Amino acid sequence: MWAYIVKRILTAVPLFAVTTFISFTLTNYSPKDIAVSVLYSSGVPEMTDEMIELTITELGLDKPFLTRYWDWLKGCMSFDFGISYVYKKPVKDIIFPSLINTMQLALASILFIIILSLSLGILCVKYEGSFFDRALRGVMFLLNAMPAYWIGTLLIWGISVELNLLPTSGKEGAASFILPVFVLSLNYYSYYLRLIRGEMIRNSHENYVSYGRSCGLKERVLIKHILKNSLETAVAAFFLAIPGLLAGTVVVENLFAWPGIGRTCVLAIFRQDIPIIQAYVVILAVSFITFNLFADIVNAAINPRLRGN
């Protein structure tokens, strides 16, 4: 098992290097554009070529490209993403508080998704082909087809404005999580429900289930074994849902004015605050690589056959 874990970690290292290199290249394509962005963020009314050249020198943009990339990468390793062009303070002091807020929203959403999809998936398998099974899948299909921003706008108008039951925006307590979590999880319900339902139905027709029924095992015992054997695909999907939720919070955070990393990145794009954008891309890349690694390790723990691959 440890050999498999080490192998997967070594595989993730070059993937991280390639991702960071592409991110740095795209955001540092032209040193002159970066200098103009810095001066623009500083509120300089009229830029001259001398000011641009001086800014390029001050930021070290006149150094060789690979030297700048290596210095930036070493800084990222110690969580030093540079200084914000707009706020004039370390990027980590801006982005980490926002990341914590987004992680809280994402973890609450994934917990809600797991509980709902597992419970409804088991019920759909138990009542396979019934009116409940068909109706539930139809409702989930409709919800998945609706844009999150449209559902969120309707919920804000109906529940927050008209009924005054929940906060319209911001992070003011537990009640502030309800609407963002529901909207953020909207596009994941039907996918994981279909995934779990399909895997459980496939496993329910295996020979070991027929043998268990013939031996008189109770249905809840069989469901337990069917669920365990169906989780291999679902585990990887659930782990990858977390970085997917982190990347997908942009619309929801701006809709509900949630002080998260997605909203921070959108503001940085409008203000051309490149260090924050770079930090955002690196954090997302690390989260995707890390949770994919966790998914492989958990799957290998569940299914020993995968360790020999």
N, C-alpha and C positions, 0 to 999 in steps of 0.2 A: 504493500500500500504506500509506504514512504517513497519507494522508487518511482511510483506513478505520480505522486505529488511533486517530487523534485523535477520529473520530466515535464510536467505541465507548467511549472513555474519557469523553467528554462525556455519553454516555448513562448511564454507570455512576454519575456524581456525584449526580444527583437520586434515584436508587434508594437510594444509601447514606444520603442525607439523610432520606428517608421511613422507612427501616428504623430508623435511630437515634432518630428522633422517636417512632415507635410504641413502641420499647423503653423509652425514657425515660418516656413517658406511662404505660405500664402499671406500671412499677416505682415511679413517684412519684405515684400516683393520690391518695393521702392523706398529707399531711405528718405528721399525727398518728400514723398507723400506722408511718411510718418512725422517728419519735422513739421510739415504744414498742419497736420492734425494736432500736434502738441501746441503749436502757436494758436491755432483756432480754438482749442480748448481753454487756452489761457486768456482768451478774449482780446488778442492783438488785433486792432482795427485794420492795420495796413501792413502787409508783410513785404519784406525786401529780400533780395537774394542773399545779402549779407546775414540777415537774421536767420534765414533758413540754413545757411552753411554753418553758422555758429551753433544752432540747435543740433544739427547733425553731429558736430564735434562733441558737444556736451553730453549727448546721449550715447556716444560711442558707436554711432552708426557708420563711421568711416572705417571701422575695423573690418577685417575679412569676414565674410559671411559665416564660415564654419566656426570661427573664433567666437562670434556673437552667439551662434547657436549653442556652442558648448558652455559658454558662460551662463546663458539663460537656462539650459538644462540642469546645470549644477545648482542653480538657484532654486529651480522647481523641486529638486530632490530634498532641499531643506525648507520647502514651503515658502520660498522667497520668489514671488512672481513679479517683483519690480515695484515701481511707484506709479500710482494712478495719474494719468495726465490731467484729469478733471479735479479729483479730490486732493491731490498733492500729498497722499499718504500711502503707506504700503497696501498693496492689493489684498494681501491676506487679511488685513483688518477690515476690509470691506466685504470680501467674498465669503469668508468662513461663517460669520453670523448669518448671512443669507443662505448659505449651504445648510446650516443647521435647521433653519425654518423649512427649507425645501425637503430635507430628509424626514422631518417630522410629518410633513404632509404625505410624502411618498410611502413611508412605513405604515401610516394609518390607512392609506389606500390599499396597499398590498395585503395588509391584514384583513381588511374588509373583503377584498377580492377572493382571498383564500377561503375564508369562512363561507362566503356566499356560493362560490363555484363548487366547493367540495360538497356542501350540504345539498345544493340543488342538483348537482351531478349524481349523487347517490340516489336521490329521490327519482330522478329521471330513469335511472337504471332499474330501480325497484318497480316503477310503474311504466316500463318501456312500452311504447305504442299507445298508451292511454291518452285521454283528452288532456290530462294535466301535462304530460310530456310534450305533446304537440303545441299546446297553448303557451307553455313556458318558453319553448324554443322560438315560437313566433314573436313573443314579447321581447325576448333578448335580441332577436334579429332586427326588430324595429328600433330598439334603443341604440344598437350598434350603427345603424344607418343614419342616425341623427347627429349633426355636428355638435361638438362639445360646447362651443361658444354660444350656439343657439339655445341649447338646453339650459346652459348656465344663465343666459339672459332672461329666459322665461322663469326660471326658479327665483332669481333675484326680484323680478317684478311681482311674481305671485306670492311667494313665501315671505320675502323680506320687506317689500314695499307695501303690498296690499294687506297682508295678514300680520306683518310686523312680528314674526315668530323667531327669525334668525338674523344675525348681523349681515349687512349687505357687503361689507368689505373689511379688510384688515385682519389682524390676529388679536382678538380680544378675549380669548378663552376657549374652552372646549366647544362651545356652540359655533365658533367660527370655523371649525374643521368640517362640519357636517356637509354643507353645500359644496365646498371645493373638493372634498374627498369623493362625494357622489359623482360629480361631474368629471373629475380626473379618472375615476375608475370606470367610467361609462363604456369606453371602447374596449375594455378588457373582460367585462362580464361574459359576453356571448362566446368569445374566443376560448376562454378557459373552461367554460361550461361544456362547449362542444368537444374540447380536447379531452377532458376527464370523462365525459359521457361516452365518447367513442372508444377510448381505451378500456374503460370498464366493461362496455358491452362486448368488445372483442375478447377480453379475458374471461368474461362470463360464459363464453361458448367453448372454452378450452376443456380438455379431457379431465384435468384435475378437479374442475368444478362439478362436472357430471359425476365423477367418482365420489366426490364429497357428498353430493346430494343422495347418491345411491347408498352411502354408508349412514345416512340419517343425520348429517351435520346440520345444525341450525343455520338459517339464512343469514343471520347477523355475523356468524363466524365466517361464512363463505364471502360475504361482502368485505370483511376485514382483509382476507387474503387477496381478493380481487383488487381492492383498492391499493394494497401494497405493491402488487405487480403492475399496477397501472400508473404508479407515480414516477416511473423512470423518465418518461417524456415530460410529465407535468412539472417535475422538480426543476429541470433545466429552464422551462418556460417561466416558472415563478421567479427564479433567480434573475433571469434576464429582464423580468418586468420591472425590477427596481431601477436599474439605470435607464430603462425606457421611460419610466415615470419621471425620473429626474430630468430627462431631456424633453419630456412632453408637458412639463409644467408651465411652459412659457405662456400659452394662451390662458390657462386657468389662473395663473398668478396675476397676469395683467387684468383679467376680467374681475377678479375679486380683490385686487390691490393687495395681494399677499406678498409680504416682504421676503421673497425668496430669491434664489440664484437666477431663475429664468427672467424675472422682472429686472434684476440688476443687469443681466447681460443685454436685454433689450435697450435699456437706458444707455449702456456703454456703446452699443452700436450707433444709436442716434448721436451720441456725443463724440464718436470716434475715439473712445478710450481703449486703445489696443491692448495694453497689459491685462485689463479685466477680461477682454474677449479671449485672449490666449489662455488665461487661467481657467476660464469656463470650459474651453475645449479640452484642456489637459485633464481637468477633473472628470469630465464625462468619459474621456478615453480610459482613464484609470478605473472608473466605476464599471464600465462595460467589460474590460479585461478581467478585473477582480471578481465580479459576480459570475462571469462565465467560468472562471477557474473554480470558484466555489461549487457551481452547478456540476462540473465534471467530477469533482472530488466526492460530492454527496452521491452522485449516481454510481460512482465506483464503489462506494461503501454499501449502497443498496444492492448493486449487481456486481459480484466479484469477477464475472467474466470480462468486464470492461478493463480491468487492471492489466490484463495481458496484452492490450492493444498498443 
